[in-house]
């Protein structure tokens, strides 16, 4: 499923993005082989979805497991 338009596609038609090791663009980089570890975000091949995805902001869950305060 595309994270932008929420339409369903075959996995082979989606481009997977994973967290980048360094701060690159919106913090994600393409995983064309779809083999890198970590949570993936999938985007369809529609140019409008690709453009909107580039503008989206993603934050790592650095607070996971920590108590506030």
Secondary structure, DSSP 8 states (H G I E B T S, - for coil): --TTT-----GGGSEEEEE-SS--TTTEEE-TTS--SS--EEE-S-HHHHHHHHH------TTTT----
